Amino acid sequence: MNGCLFPDMASAFIAVDPNTRENGCLQVLKGSHKLGRVEHGKFGDQTGADPERTTEAMKVYGIGLCGT
């Protein structure tokens, strides 16, 4: 998408407010960079990664700690 032919990209996250489980912090799946492209879109009231694919990825990779 967006003209990117290869998914060799990086993401960055800078919290400007404290990030906690209560306010929806970023969760990281260690090793998920090996998944390839994960489509994002509107799911319910939020925009984010495909929840079905995310659920399956969490079974394989687990979840990193929130706020660390």
Rosetta blueprint (number, residue, H / E / L):
1 M L
2 N L
3 G L
4 C L
5 L L
6 F L
7 P L
8 D L
9 M L
10 A L
11 S L
12 A L
13 F L
14 I L
15 A L
16 V L
17 D L
18 P L
19 N L
20 T L
21 R L
22 E L
23 N L
24 G L
25 C L
26 L L
27 Q L
28 V L
29 L L
30 K L
31 G L
32 S H
33 H H
34 K H
35 L L
36 G L
37 R L
38 V L
39 E L
40 H E
41 G E
42 K E
43 F E
44 G L
45 D L
46 Q E
47 T E
48 G E
49 A E
50 D L
51 P H
52 E H
53 R H
54 T H
55 T H
56 E H
57 A H
58 M H
59 K H
60 V H
61 Y H
62 G L
63 I L
64 G L
65 L L
66 C L
67 G L
68 T L
